[in-house]
Amino acid sequence: MGYSFRLGIGRESSRLDLLQNGEISISREWSEARDMGKQLFEAIDGILKEVGLEPASVPSFHIETDIPDSFTSVKIAQSVAKAWEYGAESL
C-alpha cells in the first residue's frame, strides 16, 4: 500500500492529490492567490488528518505543471516537495 502526493499547478488553480497505489484517494483544490506555501501546507495537513496518516506514510511528492518553473508558486512547490522527500528519507 504505497502513498504519494501529486500536486498539479495551473495558472488559475492548484490541486493536491493523495494517491494510494496510483489512484486518487483524496484531493484538495484552491485558486491561485499568490499564497502557494500557505495553501499547500494547509492542504497537506488537512489531507493527512482526514485519512489518519502520519507524514512518514507518504514518502514521495510529485509536481505536474503547465506553467514555467520560473513562477514563484512552482519554486515554492518544488522546495516543499524536495524538503518533504528529504524528510521522508530521514525517517
Backbone as CSV, one residue per row, in Angstrom:
resi,resn,N_x,N_y,N_z,CA_x,CA_y,CA_z,C_x,C_y,C_z
1,MET,0.859,-1.174,0.000,0.000,0.000,0.000,0.903,1.234,0.000
2,GLY,1.144,1.809,-1.171,2.024,2.952,-1.269,1.274,4.255,-1.455
3,TYR,1.644,5.244,-0.674,1.043,6.569,-0.770,2.030,7.554,-1.378
4,SER,1.503,8.539,-2.080,2.317,9.642,-2.588,1.422,10.858,-2.782
5,PHE,2.056,12.014,-2.799,1.350,13.250,-3.121,1.633,13.611,-4.572
6,ARG,0.627,14.154,-5.240,0.781,14.708,-6.580,0.153,16.099,-6.569
7,LEU,0.967,17.086,-6.904,0.499,18.466,-6.942,0.437,18.930,-8.380
8,GLY,-0.738,19.344,-8.807,-0.919,19.926,-10.130,-1.042,21.431,-9.986
9,ILE,-0.185,22.173,-10.682,-0.188,23.630,-10.583,-0.580,24.218,-11.930
10,GLY,-1.625,25.035,-11.924,-2.065,25.721,-13.128,-2.044,27.224,-12.919
11,ARG,-2.337,27.948,-13.951,-2.348,29.414,-13.852,-3.477,29.916,-12.959
12,GLU,-4.589,29.224,-12.929,-5.766,29.669,-12.179,-5.970,28.940,-10.863
13,SER,-5.495,27.696,-10.784,-5.718,26.921,-9.561,-4.666,25.824,-9.420
14,SER,-4.622,25.243,-8.222,-3.724,24.125,-7.925,-4.518,23.042,-7.231
15,ARG,-4.018,21.811,-7.345,-4.719,20.685,-6.743,-3.700,19.698,-6.189
16,LEU,-3.897,19.310,-4.934,-3.060,18.306,-4.292,-3.869,17.026,-4.150
17,ASP,-3.330,15.936,-4.686,-3.965,14.629,-4.586,-3.124,13.724,-3.701
18,LEU,-3.781,12.966,-2.859,-3.123,11.875,-2.166,-3.419,10.628,-2.983
19,LEU,-2.366,10.006,-3.488,-2.523,8.793,-4.281,-2.223,7.582,-3.422
20,GLN,-3.049,6.568,-3.594,-2.804,5.284,-2.940,-2.676,4.259,-4.050
21,ASN,-1.476,3.719,-4.211,-1.186,2.786,-5.294,-1.564,3.370,-6.657
22,GLY,-1.292,4.653,-6.840,-1.526,5.312,-8.119,-2.930,5.834,-8.340
23,GLU,-3.844,5.563,-7.445,-5.237,6.005,-7.562,-5.500,7.147,-6.581
24,ILE,-6.277,8.132,-7.004,-6.590,9.266,-6.134,-7.444,8.798,-4.963
25,SER,-6.958,9.073,-3.774,-7.671,8.740,-2.548,-8.477,9.938,-2.053
26,ILE,-7.842,11.116,-2.086,-8.477,12.344,-1.626,-7.735,13.523,-2.252
27,SER,-8.428,14.650,-2.423,-7.829,15.826,-3.054,-8.235,17.102,-2.351
28,ARG,-7.422,18.126,-2.551,-7.740,19.493,-2.128,-7.390,20.404,-3.304
29,GLU,-8.237,21.370,-3.581,-8.001,22.300,-4.677,-8.198,23.727,-4.184
30,TRP,-7.402,24.657,-4.732,-7.521,26.060,-4.355,-7.193,26.939,-5.544
31,SER,-7.729,28.152,-5.511,-7.491,29.130,-6.569,-6.148,29.811,-6.360
32,GLU,-5.507,30.188,-7.452,-4.243,30.920,-7.402,-4.482,32.271,-6.749
33,ALA,-3.736,32.540,-5.690,-3.885,33.806,-4.972,-2.557,34.271,-4.399
34,ARG,-1.467,33.826,-5.006,-0.125,34.209,-4.558,0.150,33.793,-3.113
35,ASP,-0.389,32.632,-2.736,-0.158,32.119,-1.385,0.065,30.602,-1.411
36,MET,0.882,30.152,-2.359,1.115,28.718,-2.545,1.583,28.049,-1.261
37,GLY,2.534,28.626,-0.571,3.046,27.999,0.649,1.950,27.734,1.663
38,LYS,1.182,28.750,1.966,0.100,28.621,2.955,-0.925,27.585,2.499
39,GLN,-1.384,27.708,1.275,-2.413,26.795,0.761,-1.902,25.354,0.693
40,LEU,-0.660,25.178,0.262,-0.108,23.835,0.137,0.043,23.170,1.497
41,PHE,0.576,23.891,2.479,0.722,23.300,3.815,-0.636,22.996,4.448
42,GLU,-1.611,23.856,4.239,-2.954,23.584,4.756,-3.560,22.355,4.075
43,ALA,-3.333,22.199,2.777,-3.855,21.038,2.054,-3.198,19.754,2.544
44,ILE,-1.880,19.775,2.705,-1.164,18.596,3.211,-1.699,18.212,4.587
45,ASP,-1.772,19.184,5.479,-2.237,18.932,6.839,-3.664,18.391,6.848
46,GLY,-4.539,19.012,6.080,-5.933,18.583,6.038,-6.094,17.167,5.508
47,ILE,-5.363,16.849,4.454,-5.445,15.500,3.879,-4.938,14.460,4.870
48,LEU,-3.785,14.702,5.456,-3.235,13.723,6.399,-4.160,13.497,7.586
49,LYS,-4.731,14.579,8.108,-5.656,14.437,9.237,-6.918,13.687,8.839
50,GLU,-7.441,13.995,7.665,-8.697,13.363,7.235,-8.555,11.858,7.047
51,VAL,-7.430,11.421,6.530,-7.253,9.984,6.296,-6.494,9.285,7.426
52,GLY,-6.036,10.056,8.421,-5.382,9.473,9.587,-3.988,8.932,9.323
53,LEU,-3.234,9.614,8.470,-1.872,9.186,8.160,-0.846,10.093,8.821
54,GLU,0.304,9.535,9.104,1.451,10.295,9.558,2.247,10.717,8.319
55,PRO,2.985,11.813,8.389,3.771,12.244,7.230,4.696,11.158,6.670
56,ALA,5.267,10.335,7.531,6.176,9.282,7.074,5.487,8.247,6.183
57,SER,4.168,8.198,6.213,3.415,7.247,5.393,3.340,7.658,3.928
58,VAL,3.750,8.902,3.634,3.664,9.429,2.266,5.074,9.861,1.852
59,PRO,5.881,8.928,1.340,7.287,9.233,1.099,7.611,10.018,-0.170
60,SER,6.687,10.097,-1.117,7.033,10.801,-2.354,6.047,11.923,-2.668
61,PHE,6.558,12.894,-3.407,5.807,14.109,-3.699,6.164,14.541,-5.123
62,HIS,5.205,14.446,-6.030,5.434,14.767,-7.440,4.683,16.037,-7.829
63,ILE,5.273,16.794,-8.731,4.657,18.033,-9.211,4.422,17.932,-10.705
64,GLU,3.224,18.320,-11.125,2.879,18.414,-12.538,2.405,19.834,-12.789
65,THR,2.953,20.470,-13.806,2.558,21.845,-14.077,2.663,22.164,-15.553
66,ASP,1.847,23.090,-15.978,1.920,23.570,-17.355,2.397,25.023,-17.402
67,ILE,2.905,25.501,-16.274,3.429,26.864,-16.224,4.947,26.796,-16.027
68,PRO,5.661,27.845,-16.403,7.122,27.822,-16.315,7.641,27.642,-14.885
69,ASP,8.782,26.973,-14.783,9.426,26.754,-13.484,9.851,28.053,-12.826
70,SER,9.908,29.137,-13.581,10.329,30.420,-13.021,9.232,31.090,-12.184
71,PHE,7.994,30.618,-12.255,6.911,31.193,-11.462,7.151,30.892,-9.981
72,THR,6.881,31.859,-9.144,7.123,31.717,-7.707,6.358,30.536,-7.122
73,SER,5.120,30.321,-7.522,4.336,29.201,-6.996,5.015,27.867,-7.282
74,VAL,5.593,27.736,-8.455,6.286,26.493,-8.807,7.547,26.335,-7.976
75,LYS,8.294,27.409,-7.793,9.505,27.337,-6.980,9.186,26.947,-5.540
76,ILE,8.135,27.535,-4.997,7.724,27.191,-3.629,7.334,25.716,-3.558
77,ALA,6.538,25.274,-4.504,6.101,23.879,-4.525,7.291,22.931,-4.661
78,GLN,8.255,23.271,-5.506,9.443,22.428,-5.666,10.231,22.342,-4.361
79,SER,10.333,23.452,-3.666,11.046,23.458,-2.382,10.336,22.579,-1.362
80,VAL,9.020,22.686,-1.299,8.247,21.859,-0.371,8.409,20.384,-0.724
81,ALA,8.308,20.054,-2.005,8.431,18.657,-2.434,9.805,18.085,-2.096
82,LYS,10.862,18.847,-2.342,12.213,18.373,-2.032,12.388,18.175,-0.528
83,ALA,11.904,19.132,0.253,12.001,19.015,1.711,11.186,17.824,2.210
84,TRP,10.012,17.627,1.635,9.141,16.521,2.031,9.847,15.188,1.786
85,GLU,10.388,15.020,0.583,11.036,13.755,0.263,12.313,13.555,1.081
86,TYR,13.054,14.623,1.328,14.248,14.505,2.168,13.848,14.069,3.577
87,GLY,12.802,14.676,4.112,12.325,14.294,5.446,11.853,12.869,5.491
88,ALA,11.179,12.408,4.440,10.685,11.042,4.395,11.838,10.042,4.375
89,GLU,12.919,10.382,3.674,14.101,9.518,3.631,14.793,9.441,4.984
90,SER,14.697,10.520,5.745,15.387,10.586,7.029,14.672,9.849,8.140
91,LEU,13.396,9.528,7.936,12.624,8.867,8.995,12.848,7.395,9.029
